[in-house]
Amino acid sequence: MLFEFTYFFNYVLIVIYIIFSLMISFILVLLSVFFRYLSLNRPDIELASAYECGFLPFDKARLKFDVKFFMVGILFVLFDLEVVFILPWSMYLSYFNLYQFFLMFIFLLFLVISFIYGNMARSFEFLKKNGQIQI
Protein backbone atom coordinates (compact mmCIF):
# COMPACT_ATOMS: atom_id res chain seq x y z
CA MET A 1 0.00 0.00 0.00
CA LEU A 2 2.77 2.41 0.90
CA PHE A 3 4.68 1.62 -2.29
CA GLU A 4 1.64 2.34 -4.45
CA PHE A 5 1.04 5.67 -2.71
CA THR A 6 4.61 6.90 -3.18
CA TYR A 7 4.60 5.68 -6.77
CA PHE A 8 1.37 7.58 -7.45
CA PHE A 9 2.63 10.60 -5.51
CA ASN A 10 5.65 10.93 -7.82
CA TYR A 11 3.35 11.26 -10.82
CA VAL A 12 1.14 13.74 -9.01
CA LEU A 13 4.15 16.00 -8.48
CA ILE A 14 5.00 15.81 -12.18
CA VAL A 15 1.41 16.67 -13.16
CA ILE A 16 1.38 19.62 -10.72
CA TYR A 17 4.69 20.84 -12.18
CA ILE A 18 3.33 20.64 -15.74
CA ILE A 19 0.11 22.45 -14.82
CA PHE A 20 2.06 25.16 -12.98
CA SER A 21 4.46 25.69 -15.89
CA LEU A 22 1.58 25.85 -18.40
CA MET A 23 -0.18 28.43 -16.24
CA ILE A 24 2.94 30.59 -16.05
CA SER A 25 3.44 30.30 -19.82
CA PHE A 26 -0.16 31.23 -20.51
CA ILE A 27 0.02 34.23 -18.16
CA LEU A 28 3.25 35.47 -19.79
CA VAL A 29 1.74 35.18 -23.28
CA LEU A 30 -1.35 37.10 -22.18
CA LEU A 31 0.81 39.81 -20.61
CA SER A 32 2.92 40.16 -23.75
CA VAL A 33 -0.18 40.46 -25.93
CA PHE A 34 -1.68 43.00 -23.53
CA PHE A 35 1.44 45.17 -23.47
CA ARG A 36 1.80 44.92 -27.25
CA TYR A 37 -1.67 46.34 -27.78
CA LEU A 38 -1.00 48.94 -25.12
CA SER A 39 2.19 50.08 -26.88
CA LEU A 40 0.55 50.22 -30.33
CA ASN A 41 -1.54 53.14 -29.13
CA ARG A 42 1.57 55.20 -28.31
CA PRO A 43 4.26 54.69 -30.97
CA ASP A 44 7.68 56.11 -30.23
CA ILE A 45 10.24 56.88 -32.93
CA GLU A 46 13.18 56.43 -30.53
CA LEU A 47 12.04 52.93 -29.62
CA ALA A 48 11.54 51.97 -33.26
CA SER A 49 14.99 53.16 -34.38
CA ALA A 50 18.05 50.95 -34.55
CA TYR A 51 20.25 51.00 -31.45
CA GLU A 52 24.03 50.80 -31.69
CA CYS A 53 25.46 51.11 -28.18
CA GLY A 54 24.21 54.63 -27.60
CA PHE A 55 25.47 56.02 -30.91
CA LEU A 56 23.40 57.16 -33.82
CA PRO A 57 22.98 54.39 -36.41
CA PHE A 58 25.83 54.46 -38.93
CA ASP A 59 24.02 52.64 -41.70
CA LYS A 60 20.97 50.52 -42.37
CA ALA A 61 20.32 47.74 -39.87
CA ARG A 62 19.63 45.21 -42.65
CA LEU A 63 23.09 44.66 -44.07
CA LYS A 64 24.57 41.41 -45.30
CA PHE A 65 26.15 39.46 -42.47
CA ASP A 66 29.50 37.83 -43.05
CA VAL A 67 29.39 34.02 -43.10
CA LYS A 68 32.63 33.83 -41.12
CA PHE A 69 30.77 34.76 -37.93
CA PHE A 70 28.44 31.79 -38.42
CA MET A 71 31.51 29.62 -38.96
CA VAL A 72 32.86 30.67 -35.57
CA GLY A 73 29.55 29.71 -33.98
CA ILE A 74 29.44 26.31 -35.66
CA LEU A 75 33.05 25.55 -34.74
CA PHE A 76 32.38 26.60 -31.15
CA VAL A 77 29.37 24.28 -30.90
CA LEU A 78 31.33 21.42 -32.45
CA PHE A 79 34.30 21.66 -30.11
CA ASP A 80 32.18 22.58 -27.10
CA LEU A 81 30.19 19.35 -27.47
CA GLU A 82 33.49 17.54 -27.34
CA VAL A 83 33.97 18.73 -23.76
CA VAL A 84 30.41 17.75 -22.84
CA PHE A 85 31.08 14.16 -23.91
CA ILE A 86 34.68 13.83 -22.74
CA LEU A 87 34.31 15.12 -19.19
CA PRO A 88 31.82 12.48 -17.91
CA TRP A 89 33.65 9.82 -19.91
CA SER A 90 36.94 10.67 -18.26
CA MET A 91 35.39 10.59 -14.78
CA TYR A 92 34.16 7.00 -15.24
CA LEU A 93 36.96 5.69 -17.41
CA SER A 94 37.93 3.00 -14.91
CA TYR A 95 34.42 1.46 -15.09
CA PHE A 96 34.36 1.15 -18.88
CA ASN A 97 35.29 -1.87 -20.89
CA LEU A 98 37.44 -1.90 -24.01
CA TYR A 99 34.46 -1.46 -26.36
CA GLN A 100 33.37 1.78 -24.71
CA PHE A 101 36.94 3.05 -24.70
CA PHE A 102 37.23 2.52 -28.46
CA LEU A 103 33.86 4.18 -29.07
CA MET A 104 35.17 7.36 -27.48
CA PHE A 105 38.43 6.96 -29.36
CA ILE A 106 36.46 6.88 -32.63
CA PHE A 107 34.54 9.99 -31.54
CA LEU A 108 37.79 11.81 -30.79
CA LEU A 109 39.22 10.62 -34.09
CA PHE A 110 36.27 12.18 -35.93
CA LEU A 111 36.84 15.45 -34.07
CA VAL A 112 40.54 15.48 -34.91
CA ILE A 113 39.77 14.73 -38.56
CA SER A 114 37.19 17.55 -38.64
CA PHE A 115 39.70 19.94 -37.06
CA ILE A 116 42.36 18.97 -39.61
CA TYR A 117 39.85 19.35 -42.45
CA GLY A 118 38.82 22.79 -41.14
CA ASN A 119 42.44 23.81 -40.94
CA MET A 120 43.19 22.54 -44.46
CA ALA A 121 40.07 24.27 -45.82
CA ARG A 122 41.38 27.48 -44.20
CA SER A 123 38.30 27.92 -42.03
CA PHE A 124 40.38 29.62 -39.37
CA GLU A 125 42.18 32.07 -41.69
CA PHE A 126 39.86 34.98 -40.97
CA LEU A 127 41.15 34.96 -37.39
CA LYS A 128 44.66 35.77 -38.58
CA LYS A 129 46.00 39.11 -39.67
CA ASN A 130 49.65 39.39 -40.72
CA GLY A 131 50.30 35.83 -39.57
CA GLN A 132 49.17 36.54 -36.00
CA ILE A 133 45.87 35.47 -34.43
CA GLN A 134 43.72 38.51 -33.68
CA ILE A 135 41.22 38.26 -30.86
Secondary structure, DSSP 8 states (H G I E B T S, - for coil): -HHHHHHHHHHHHHHHHHHHHHHHHHHHHHHHHHHHHHHHTS--HHHHS--BTTB---S-S-----HHHHHHHHHHHHHHHHHHHHHHHHHTGGG--HHHHHHHHHHHHHHHHHHHHHHHTTTTGGGEETTEE--
